Amino acid sequence: MNLYAELADRFGTPLYVYDLDDVRAARDELFAALPDEFDVYYALKANPHPELARALREGARSCQPEISSTGELRAALEAGFTGADCLYTGPGKTTDELREAIGLGVRLFSTDSVTDVQRVGAVAREHGVVVDCLLRVNSVTASATTSIRMTGTPSQFGFDSEALPKALPELRQVDGVRITGMHFFPLSNAKDETSLVGEFTHTIELAGRLSAELELPLRYLDIGGGFSAPYAMPGSRGSYPKLRVELEAVLDTHLPSWRSGAPRVACESGRFLVAAAGTLVAGVTNTKTSRGRKFVILDAGVNTLGGLSGLGRLLPVSVRLEAGTDTEQASLVGPLCTPGDVLGREIPLPRLHAGDTVVVPNVGAYGPTASLLMFLGRPAPVEVVLAGGEVVSASRLEYGRVDLNGSQG
């Protein structure tokens, strides 16, 4: 019996398995690909499991948490970070969220509008503190033409770069905040190293120009991410052998004091750091043939592996196949009472039967918390964390209804 079969037998299915050894390896690979002076933020939206965040905190070089909710803040604190370690992002921060975050020590925010900065400042004044704000910038142009675009179009994210000159006088009047730099996030999951380098180059050039032309403080610069990893199919993390040298060259040209910390430069990553560490083990509950097409029905569907369902998730997933496996074409579907519960249409699968298990690789990012967990009231999958091949923890997210009197049902 292999490891995944043993874990399925012990904990049941559906089951996510996370390998902390792989998380640490990814962290070390990313730091090695970047200039030594860089900070790296881990985007908890990829996977807020505290054990994974804790693994990224520990070690000779530590990632810091990038969060966009008080729930992610609590996960970061559980992982051993402090509020002061966090970068709080997102265009819809509420006053209550800011009160909680600032009360718990968060002092660095990425902001997306004048009203966003004003709200941060008002809450900071309530607490008698001054917090640092980065201005997220939505560039009017972009470099890469592939990958998931996050800039160059109308967006809820960031200040339009061409509108910054008009906004700055009002921003400079806000008490309780210091405008300390800029934040960019132009793309996600870059197609290749050339695309990523091109986007980072464009970002750094623009940051240098805006800082000079607008007399905008640039003590901190977050250039975003885009480091790639496959999702729910075989493959490896992206490789970036030229990135360090390319970044050093463009920073030397446009921000020549960066090596001495003016500005301090950071990037961020979610999927690269944790995607390959996660594997989904699902059980086959039934198989059937309908009008000449075979369906393999699992106990895991889009409620378990939703991959941000409805937001452009790419099908199909791929089941890990052993060498020499006899395969057939079939559709891989989940247990939900909706025809949309499809993980893969007419994909290569082993000849499966009820009681078998299937393994889906590279789902450490955008797994349970990016799925339709509450749909149809099915239980969340168990999440098992391994280190050195041994189980570190096993847990399941639980949901209940809380009434206004605080009782839970």
C-alpha positions in Angstrom: 0.0 0.0 0.0 1.5 3.4 -1.0 1.5 6.5 1.1 -1.6 8.1 -0.3 -3.6 4.8 0.0 -2.4 4.5 3.6 -3.5 8.0 4.4 -6.8 7.5 2.7 -7.4 4.3 4.7 -6.5 6.2 7.9 -8.3 9.5 7.4 -10.9 8.7 4.7 -11.5 10.6 1.5 -11.6 13.2 0.1 -8.2 14.1 1.6 -5.6 16.8 0.9 -2.0 16.0 1.7 0.5 18.8 2.1 4.3 18.1 2.2 6.2 20.7 4.3 9.5 19.5 2.8 8.3 20.7 -0.6 7.1 24.0 0.8 10.6 24.7 2.2 12.2 23.6 -1.0 10.1 26.0 -3.0 10.9 28.9 -0.6 14.6 28.2 -0.9 14.3 28.0 -4.7 12.5 31.4 -4.9 15.0 33.2 -2.6 17.9 31.7 -4.6 16.4 33.1 -7.8 16.1 36.6 -6.4 18.7 39.2 -5.4 19.8 38.8 -1.8 18.3 42.1 -0.8 14.7 41.1 -1.7 11.9 40.4 0.8 9.3 37.8 -0.2 5.7 38.0 0.8 3.6 34.8 0.9 0.0 35.4 -0.3 -2.1 33.5 2.1 -5.0 33.5 -0.4 -3.2 30.6 -2.1 -3.5 28.5 1.1 -4.0 29.9 4.6 -3.2 26.7 6.4 -1.1 27.8 9.4 1.3 24.8 9.1 2.3 25.9 5.6 2.6 29.5 6.6 4.7 28.5 9.6 7.1 26.5 7.4 7.6 29.6 5.2 8.3 31.7 8.3 11.0 29.3 9.7 14.4 29.0 8.2 17.4 31.1 7.3 15.3 33.4 5.1 11.7 33.9 6.1 8.7 34.9 4.0 6.3 37.5 5.4 2.5 37.2 5.1 0.5 39.1 2.6 -3.1 39.1 3.8 -6.4 40.6 2.6 -8.8 39.7 5.4 -8.9 39.4 9.1 -9.4 35.7 8.7 -6.0 35.5 6.9 -4.6 37.7 9.7 -5.7 35.2 12.3 -4.1 32.4 10.3 -0.8 34.3 10.1 -0.9 34.9 13.8 -1.5 31.2 14.5 1.5 30.5 12.3 3.7 32.6 14.6 3.8 35.9 12.7 3.0 39.2 14.3 0.7 41.9 13.0 3.8 44.0 12.2 5.0 41.3 9.8 1.9 41.6 7.6 1.2 43.5 4.4 -2.6 44.0 4.4 -4.0 44.4 0.8 -7.4 44.5 -0.9 -9.7 47.2 -2.4 -12.6 46.7 0.0 -11.2 47.1 3.6 -14.0 47.9 6.0 -13.7 50.1 9.1 -14.3 47.1 11.4 -11.6 45.1 9.6 -9.1 47.9 9.9 -9.9 48.3 13.6 -9.1 44.7 14.2 -6.0 44.7 12.0 -4.5 47.8 13.4 -5.5 46.7 16.9 -3.5 43.5 16.3 -0.4 45.4 15.2 -0.7 45.6 11.4 1.2 48.7 10.3 1.6 48.3 6.5 -1.3 48.5 4.1 -1.6 48.5 0.3 -4.2 51.0 -0.7 -6.3 51.3 -3.9 -8.1 54.7 -3.8 -8.2 58.0 -2.0 -11.1 56.9 0.1 -9.2 53.7 1.0 -6.3 55.7 2.3 -8.7 58.0 4.2 -10.4 55.1 5.9 -7.0 53.6 6.9 -6.0 57.0 8.3 -9.2 57.5 10.3 -8.8 54.1 12.0 -5.1 54.7 12.7 -6.0 58.0 14.4 -8.6 56.1 16.6 -5.7 53.9 17.8 -3.3 56.8 18.2 -0.8 55.5 15.7 0.6 56.3 12.3 0.6 53.5 9.7 2.5 53.1 6.4 0.5 53.0 3.1 1.8 51.8 -0.2 -0.1 53.1 -3.2 -1.1 50.2 -5.5 -0.6 51.3 -9.1 -2.6 50.2 -12.1 -0.2 50.9 -15.0 -1.8 52.3 -18.1 0.3 49.8 -20.1 1.6 46.3 -19.6 4.5 44.3 -20.9 3.5 40.6 -21.1 0.5 39.8 -23.4 0.0 36.3 -21.9 -0.8 35.0 -18.5 -3.5 36.3 -16.1 -3.5 40.1 -16.6 -3.9 42.3 -13.5 -3.1 45.7 -14.9 -3.5 47.9 -18.0 -7.3 47.8 -17.8 -10.1 49.4 -15.8 -9.9 47.8 -12.4 -11.0 47.9 -8.7 -7.3 47.4 -7.9 -5.0 50.3 -7.5 -4.7 53.9 -8.6 -4.7 54.4 -12.3 -1.1 55.6 -13.0 -2.3 58.5 -15.1 -4.6 59.7 -12.3 -2.0 59.7 -9.6 -0.8 63.3 -10.1 -4.4 64.6 -9.4 -4.9 62.3 -6.4 -1.6 63.0 -4.6 -2.4 66.4 -3.1 -5.5 64.9 -1.4 -3.5 61.9 -0.2 -0.8 64.1 1.3 -3.5 65.7 3.5 -4.5 62.4 5.2 -3.5 62.3 8.9 -2.6 58.9 10.5 -0.8 57.5 7.4 2.6 57.8 5.8 2.8 57.3 2.0 5.9 55.2 1.9 6.0 53.6 -1.5 4.2 51.7 -4.2 2.7 48.2 -4.8 2.3 46.6 -8.2 0.7 43.3 -9.2 0.6 43.2 -13.0 0.1 39.5 -13.7 -0.3 36.1 -12.2 1.2 32.7 -13.3 3.5 34.1 -15.9 3.9 32.0 -19.0 7.7 31.9 -18.9 10.7 33.7 -17.5 10.9 36.2 -20.4 7.3 37.3 -19.7 8.0 37.7 -15.9 11.3 39.6 -16.4 9.6 41.9 -19.0 6.8 42.7 -16.5 9.1 43.3 -13.6 11.3 45.5 -15.8 8.3 47.6 -16.8 7.2 47.9 -13.2 10.5 49.0 -11.9 10.9 51.6 -14.7 7.5 53.0 -14.0 8.1 53.1 -10.2 11.3 55.0 -10.7 9.7 57.5 -13.1 6.6 58.1 -11.0 8.7 58.6 -7.9 10.9 61.2 -9.6 8.2 63.0 -11.5 5.7 63.2 -8.6 8.2 63.5 -5.8 6.5 60.4 -4.4 8.3 58.8 -1.4 9.7 55.4 -2.4 11.0 53.8 0.8 9.3 50.5 -0.1 8.5 48.9 -3.5 6.5 45.7 -3.9 6.8 44.6 -7.5 4.2 41.8 -7.2 4.5 38.2 -8.4 3.7 35.9 -11.3 5.9 33.0 -10.4 4.4 29.9 -12.1 3.3 26.5 -11.0 0.8 24.0 -12.6 -2.6 23.5 -11.2 -4.2 20.1 -10.8 -2.1 18.5 -13.4 1.5 17.0 -13.5 4.4 19.4 -14.0 7.0 21.4 -12.1 7.4 24.9 -10.7 8.8 27.5 -13.0 12.6 27.9 -13.3 14.2 31.4 -13.2 17.9 31.1 -13.8 18.3 34.6 -15.3 15.9 36.5 -13.0 18.4 37.6 -10.3 20.9 39.2 -12.8 18.1 40.8 -14.8 16.5 42.4 -11.7 19.8 43.6 -10.4 20.5 45.3 -13.7 17.2 47.1 -14.1 17.2 48.2 -10.4 20.7 49.5 -10.7 19.6 51.6 -13.7 16.3 53.0 -12.4 16.7 52.9 -8.6 20.4 52.9 -8.0 20.2 53.1 -4.2 18.2 49.9 -3.9 21.2 47.8 -2.7 21.4 50.0 0.4 17.7 49.7 1.1 16.4 52.9 -0.6 13.9 51.5 -1.6 13.5 48.2 0.1 12.3 45.9 -2.6 9.9 43.0 -2.3 8.0 40.5 -4.4 5.2 38.1 -3.6 4.1 34.6 -4.4 1.4 32.2 -3.5 1.1 29.3 -6.0 4.8 28.9 -6.6 5.5 28.4 -2.9 2.8 25.8 -2.1 1.2 24.4 -5.2 3.5 21.4 -5.7 3.3 20.6 -2.0 -0.4 19.6 -2.2 -2.1 16.4 -3.4 -5.8 15.5 -3.5 -6.7 11.9 -2.8 -10.3 11.2 -3.8 -12.4 8.0 -3.6 -14.4 6.5 -6.5 -18.0 6.1 -5.4 -19.4 4.8 -8.7 -18.9 4.4 -12.4 -21.6 4.5 -15.1 -22.0 4.7 -18.8 -24.5 7.1 -20.4 -25.1 7.0 -24.1 -21.7 5.7 -24.9 -19.8 7.9 -22.5 -18.3 6.7 -19.2 -18.4 8.7 -16.0 -16.3 8.2 -12.9 -18.0 9.7 -9.9 -15.8 10.8 -7.0 -16.5 11.8 -3.4 -14.7 15.1 -4.3 -16.1 17.7 -6.7 -16.0 21.4 -7.1 -16.9 21.7 -3.4 -13.5 20.2 -2.7 -11.4 21.2 -5.8 -13.2 24.3 -7.0 -10.1 26.2 -8.1 -12.0 29.5 -7.7 -15.1 28.1 -9.3 -16.7 30.5 -11.7 -13.6 32.6 -12.1 -12.1 31.0 -15.1 -10.9 27.7 -13.7 -9.3 25.7 -16.4 -10.4 22.1 -17.1 -9.4 19.4 -17.1 -7.6 18.2 -14.1 -5.2 15.3 -14.5 -5.1 12.2 -12.4 -1.6 10.9 -11.6 -0.9 7.8 -13.7 1.6 5.2 -12.9 3.9 4.0 -15.7 2.3 1.2 -17.8 -1.2 2.0 -16.5 -4.0 0.8 -18.8 -6.1 3.9 -19.5 -9.5 4.8 -21.0 -11.3 8.1 -21.8 -13.9 9.1 -19.2 -15.3 12.1 -17.5 -14.3 12.7 -13.9 -17.2 14.2 -11.9 -18.0 14.9 -8.3 -20.9 14.0 -6.0 -22.9 17.2 -6.2 -26.5 17.5 -7.6 -25.5 19.9 -10.4 -24.3 19.2 -13.9 -21.5 21.8 -13.3 -19.7 19.4 -10.9 -17.2 18.3 -13.5 -13.4 18.0 -12.8 -12.5 16.7 -16.3 -14.3 15.8 -19.5 -13.2 12.9 -21.5 -9.7 12.7 -20.0 -7.3 9.7 -19.7 -8.1 7.7 -16.6 -7.1 4.3 -15.3 -9.8 1.7 -15.5 -11.5 2.6 -12.2 -14.1 0.9 -10.1 -16.0 1.9 -6.9 -13.7 1.7 -3.9 -10.6 2.8 -5.9 -8.8 6.1 -5.2 -7.4 8.7 -7.6 -4.6 11.2 -6.9 -4.6 14.8 -8.3 -1.2 16.5 -8.1 -0.2 20.2 -7.6 -3.2 21.4 -5.6 -1.5 22.9 -2.7 -2.6 26.3 -3.9 -6.3 27.2 -4.4 -7.6 24.0 -2.9 -10.2 23.8 -0.2 -10.6 27.5 0.6 -10.9 28.3 -3.1 -13.8 25.8 -3.5 -17.5 25.7 -2.9 -17.1 24.2 0.5 -20.6 24.9 1.9 -22.5 24.0 -1.2 -25.0 21.1 -0.5 -23.7 20.8 3.0 -21.1 18.2 2.4 -18.2 17.9 4.9 -14.9 19.7 4.0 -12.0 17.4 3.1 -9.5 16.4 5.7 -6.1 18.2 5.4 -3.1 16.2 6.4 0.3 17.8 6.8 3.5 15.8 6.4 7.2 16.5 7.2 9.8 13.9 6.6 7.1 11.5 5.5 5.5 11.6 8.9 2.1 13.1 9.8 2.4 16.5 11.6 -1.3 17.3 11.8 -4.7 16.4 10.5 -7.6 18.8 10.5 -10.9 19.6 8.8 -12.5 23.0 8.3 -15.8 23.1 10.1 -18.7 25.5 9.4 -21.7 26.3 11.5 -24.4 28.9 11.8 -24.0 31.5 14.5 -27.0 33.5 15.7 -26.9 37.0 17.1 -26.9 35.6 20.6 -23.7 33.7 19.9 -25.0 30.1 20.0 -23.7 27.8 17.3 -25.6 25.2 15.4 
